[in-house]
Amino acid sequence: GDLDQSAGMVFTGTLSPEGRISDFAGGDTSSDFAQQLAQSVERFLPRVPAGGAVAGLVWVDTLETTTGSGGLEISVQLITRSQADSWIEHEGGQALLVATTTDYSMSGGGTQMGSEIDIDGTGVRHGTRYLGADGRFLGGVSADPANLTATVAALGAVIPIFQTRYDTVAVAR
């Protein structure tokens, strides 16, 4: 499927020391998976304060972005609370463990198969990120249970959507 076809795709971008990415491009624009990855890459990378993250530091960051595919455009608002915990052994080196909790809301919609669809919902993502002493992002994991509704006006239907997403990001060596 899309995932197999996406293996080996190359994306490029500029990453600031605070974890903000710009000029992100690449991949196969005909692949829904590649489009979703390109639209959501900012959510995978940890955002840190301008002075960097140190053990014991707590910070809050907000992000507004747009995602979607297949005729849908969804606006996403995220508020992430991060807490740098302690230095641990990770993948053969030292890493600062950063625990995150992200509250998010989604709204938008579009047309799929000739029907107008509206999407609204919320979720809370819990994650763990690993930062190297040199500031590099060394990977992370997250779990994301979402509670959404899809309204299909033509059918007069409101469809509840419950989904859980697990993400693991690792540095390719």
CORCORMO-V628275 format. One record per residue. N is the residue number from 1. RES is the residue in one letter. OMEGA is omega in whole degrees, -180 to 180 (none if undefined). NEAR is the number of other ideal C-beta (glycine too) atoms within 8 Angstrom. Layout:
n=[N | N]
res=[RES | RES]
omega=[OMEGA | OMEGA]
near=[NEAR | NEAR]
//
This chain:
n=[1 | 2 | 3 | 4 | 5 | 6 | 7 | 8 | 9 | 10 | 11 | 12 | 13 | 14 | 15 | 16 | 17 | 18 | 19 | 20 | 21 | 22 | 23 | 24 | 25 | 26 | 27 | 28 | 29 | 30 | 31 | 32 | 33 | 34 | 35 | 36 | 37 | 38 | 39 | 40 | 41 | 42 | 43 | 44 | 45 | 46 | 47 | 48 | 49 | 50 | 51 | 52 | 53 | 54 | 55 | 56 | 57 | 58 | 59 | 60 | 61 | 62 | 63 | 64 | 65 | 66 | 67 | 68 | 69 | 70 | 71 | 72 | 73 | 74 | 75 | 76 | 77 | 78 | 79 | 80 | 81 | 82 | 83 | 84 | 85 | 86 | 87 | 88 | 89 | 90 | 91 | 92 | 93 | 94 | 95 | 96 | 97 | 98 | 99 | 100 | 101 | 102 | 103 | 104 | 105 | 106 | 107 | 108 | 109 | 110 | 111 | 112 | 113 | 114 | 115 | 116 | 117 | 118 | 119 | 120 | 121 | 122 | 123 | 124 | 125 | 126 | 127 | 128 | 129 | 130 | 131 | 132 | 133 | 134 | 135 | 136 | 137 | 138 | 139 | 140 | 141 | 142 | 143 | 144 | 145 | 146 | 147 | 148 | 149 | 150 | 151 | 152 | 153 | 154 | 155 | 156 | 157 | 158 | 159 | 160 | 161 | 162 | 163 | 164 | 165 | 166 | 167 | 168 | 169 | 170 | 171 | 172 | 173]
res=[G | D | L | D | Q | S | A | G | M | V | F | T | G | T | L | S | P | E | G | R | I | S | D | F | A | G | G | D | T | S | S | D | F | A | Q | Q | L | A | Q | S | V | E | R | F | L | P | R | V | P | A | G | G | A | V | A | G | L | V | W | V | D | T | L | E | T | T | T | G | S | G | G | L | E | I | S | V | Q | L | I | T | R | S | Q | A | D | S | W | I | E | H | E | G | G | Q | A | L | L | V | A | T | T | T | D | Y | S | M | S | G | G | G | T | Q | M | G | S | E | I | D | I | D | G | T | G | V | R | H | G | T | R | Y | L | G | A | D | G | R | F | L | G | G | V | S | A | D | P | A | N | L | T | A | T | V | A | A | L | G | A | V | I | P | I | F | Q | T | R | Y | D | T | V | A | V | A | R]
omega=[-179 | -178 | 179 | 180 | -178 | 180 | 177 | 178 | -179 | 175 | 176 | 178 | 177 | -178 | 178 | 177 | 180 | 178 | 176 | -177 | 177 | 179 | -178 | -178 | 175 | -179 | -180 | -175 | 176 | -179 | 177 | -179 | -180 | 178 | 179 | 178 | -180 | -179 | -174 | -175 | -180 | -179 | 179 | -173 | 179 | 176 | -175 | 178 | -177 | -179 | -179 | -180 | 176 | -179 | 178 | -178 | 176 | 179 | 180 | 180 | 177 | 179 | 171 | -177 | 178 | 178 | 177 | 176 | 177 | 178 | 179 | 173 | -173 | 175 | -177 | 174 | -178 | 172 | -175 | 173 | -178 | 176 | 176 | -174 | -176 | 177 | -178 | 172 | -179 | 177 | 175 | 179 | 179 | 179 | 173 | 179 | -180 | 178 | -179 | 171 | -178 | 171 | -180 | 174 | -179 | 173 | 179 | 180 | -177 | -178 | 174 | 180 | 176 | -180 | 176 | -177 | 173 | 180 | 175 | 176 | -178 | 176 | 176 | 179 | 175 | -177 | 174 | 179 | 179 | 180 | 178 | 179 | 179 | 177 | -180 | 174 | -176 | 178 | 180 | 177 | 176 | 175 | -168 | 175 | -178 | 178 | -175 | 170 | 174 | 178 | 178 | -173 | -176 | -180 | -175 | -174 | 170 | -173 | 176 | 178 | 176 | 179 | 175 | -178 | 176 | 179 | 173 | 178 | 180 | 177 | 177 | -178 | none]
near=[5 | 9 | 7 | 6 | 9 | 13 | 6 | 4 | 10 | 6 | 11 | 7 | 10 | 6 | 7 | 8 | 7 | 8 | 11 | 8 | 11 | 7 | 6 | 10 | 7 | 8 | 12 | 8 | 6 | 3 | 12 | 8 | 11 | 13 | 11 | 10 | 11 | 12 | 10 | 10 | 12 | 9 | 8 | 8 | 10 | 12 | 10 | 11 | 8 | 5 | 3 | 8 | 12 | 7 | 8 | 5 | 9 | 8 | 9 | 8 | 8 | 8 | 11 | 7 | 11 | 9 | 9 | 10 | 8 | 6 | 6 | 12 | 8 | 12 | 10 | 12 | 10 | 12 | 10 | 12 | 10 | 16 | 9 | 13 | 9 | 6 | 7 | 10 | 6 | 11 | 9 | 4 | 8 | 9 | 13 | 16 | 13 | 14 | 10 | 15 | 10 | 12 | 9 | 12 | 9 | 15 | 9 | 12 | 10 | 10 | 7 | 9 | 3 | 5 | 10 | 9 | 13 | 10 | 14 | 9 | 12 | 10 | 12 | 10 | 11 | 10 | 13 | 10 | 12 | 15 | 14 | 12 | 5 | 4 | 7 | 7 | 13 | 11 | 12 | 13 | 10 | 11 | 10 | 12 | 9 | 13 | 9 | 14 | 10 | 10 | 12 | 11 | 9 | 7 | 6 | 5 | 6 | 6 | 8 | 7 | 10 | 8 | 7 | 8 | 7 | 8 | 10 | 7 | 8 | 6 | 8 | 3 | 2]
//
